[in-house]
Amino acid sequence: MDKLEGFFRRSDKVVKRQIAGETLLIPINQTGADLQKVYVLNETGAALWDKLEEASSLKDLTGALLAEYDATEDTIRSELTPLMGEFVARGFIFPVESDC
């Protein structure tokens, strides 16, 4: 995804779990967890996932993580942009209207 414009929210078909010190995203389908598509998050990814409970834009998420971490805006954006693109491609997050 080249541009991450607008607002995004996490899918209710994906759950976050802490297992053996790792933070995992696990897609859920009609028959249960899809363990072939488990995604391991780093600290930034876990923070991003938590913030996507509410509809958020890349700008909102960058600002929230800037307040939380000792990093530059460029550094945070350089981690968020590909991660959000990956989340969209995997169906973990989806675009929504800003007033959702």
C-alpha positions in Angstrom: 0.0 0.0 0.0 1.7 3.2 -1.1 -0.5 5.7 0.8 -2.0 5.2 4.2 -4.5 8.0 4.0 -7.6 8.3 6.2 -8.5 6.4 9.3 -8.0 2.7 10.1 -9.2 0.3 12.8 -8.2 -3.2 13.7 -10.3 -6.1 12.6 -12.4 -8.0 15.2 -11.3 -11.2 13.4 -7.8 -10.9 14.8 -6.8 -11.3 18.5 -3.6 -10.3 20.3 -2.1 -12.8 22.8 1.0 -12.8 25.0 2.6 -16.3 24.8 6.0 -17.1 26.2 7.0 -13.4 26.3 6.0 -12.8 22.6 3.1 -10.7 21.5 1.2 -12.4 18.7 -1.6 -11.5 16.4 -3.8 -14.5 15.6 -6.4 -14.4 12.8 -9.7 -16.1 13.7 -11.8 -17.8 11.1 -15.1 -19.6 11.3 -13.5 -22.8 12.6 -11.1 -21.2 15.1 -7.6 -19.7 15.0 -5.6 -19.7 11.8 -2.3 -20.7 13.2 -0.6 -20.6 9.8 -1.0 -16.8 9.7 0.2 -15.9 13.2 2.1 -12.6 13.2 4.7 -11.8 15.9 4.8 -8.1 17.0 7.7 -6.1 18.3 7.1 -3.5 21.0 6.2 -0.8 18.5 3.8 -3.2 16.7 2.1 -4.1 20.0 1.7 -0.4 20.9 0.3 0.3 17.4 -2.2 -2.6 17.7 -3.5 -1.3 21.0 -4.0 2.2 19.6 -6.0 0.9 16.6 -8.9 -0.1 18.8 -10.2 3.4 18.0 -10.3 4.7 14.4 -6.9 6.4 13.9 -5.0 8.0 11.1 -1.3 7.5 10.5 -0.8 11.1 11.8 -2.7 10.3 15.0 -0.8 7.1 15.6 2.6 8.8 14.9 1.7 11.5 17.5 0.6 9.0 20.1 3.8 7.0 19.7 5.9 10.1 19.8 4.4 10.9 23.2 5.2 7.3 24.4 8.7 6.7 23.0 11.9 8.7 22.9 12.3 8.7 19.1 12.0 11.2 16.2 8.9 11.5 14.1 10.8 10.2 11.1 11.9 7.1 13.0 8.4 6.4 14.2 6.9 7.0 10.8 9.5 4.8 9.1 8.4 1.9 11.4 4.7 2.6 11.3 4.3 3.0 7.5 5.4 -0.5 6.4 3.8 -2.1 9.5 0.5 -0.6 8.7 0.8 -1.5 5.1 1.5 -5.1 6.2 -1.5 -5.0 8.6 -3.8 -3.8 5.7 -2.4 -6.5 3.3 -3.1 -9.2 5.9 -6.6 -7.9 6.7 -5.6 -7.1 10.3 -6.8 -3.5 9.9 -9.2 -1.8 7.5 -10.1 1.8 6.5 -13.0 3.4 8.3 -14.8 6.7 8.4 -13.2 9.1 11.0 -16.4 9.3 13.1 -16.6 5.5 13.8 
